[in-house]
């Protein structure tokens, strides 16, 4: 992963993991690999895969307008809070 980032020539401050399904071994392994390879450059908040996140763009609205009580909205809200805490 570091090699791919270096080839593109950009610097990444932090990343977040999306479409995560903890029931899938592959998802868990990929998330762990990302965390190991980026060494502290991964937000703790993980965006879980859920249908509302797929449906919201089709309706032309964000997740908060589409289904503010969905796990997707909860995850993105938590990510926003984490970003603000990190950079404010």
QUIDA-V752658 format. One record per residue. N is the residue number from 1. D_CENTER is the distance of its C-alpha to the mean C-alpha in whole Angstrom. Layout:
n	d_center
N	D_CENTER
N	D_CENTER
This chain:
n	d_center
1	16
2	18
3	21
4	19
5	18
6	21
7	23
8	21
9	22
10	19
11	18
12	14
13	14
14	11
15	7
16	4
17	3
18	4
19	7
20	8
21	12
22	13
23	17
24	16
25	17
26	16
27	12
28	13
29	15
30	13
31	10
32	13
33	15
34	12
35	12
36	16
37	16
38	14
39	16
40	15
41	12
42	9
43	8
44	9
45	7
46	5
47	4
48	8
49	10
50	12
51	15
52	15
53	12
54	14
55	17
56	17
57	17
58	20
59	21
60	21
61	19
62	16
63	14
64	16
65	19
66	19
67	18
68	17
69	18
70	15
71	13
72	10
73	12
74	12
75	8
76	8
77	11
78	10
79	8
80	11
81	13
82	12
83	12
84	15
85	16
86	15
87	17
88	20
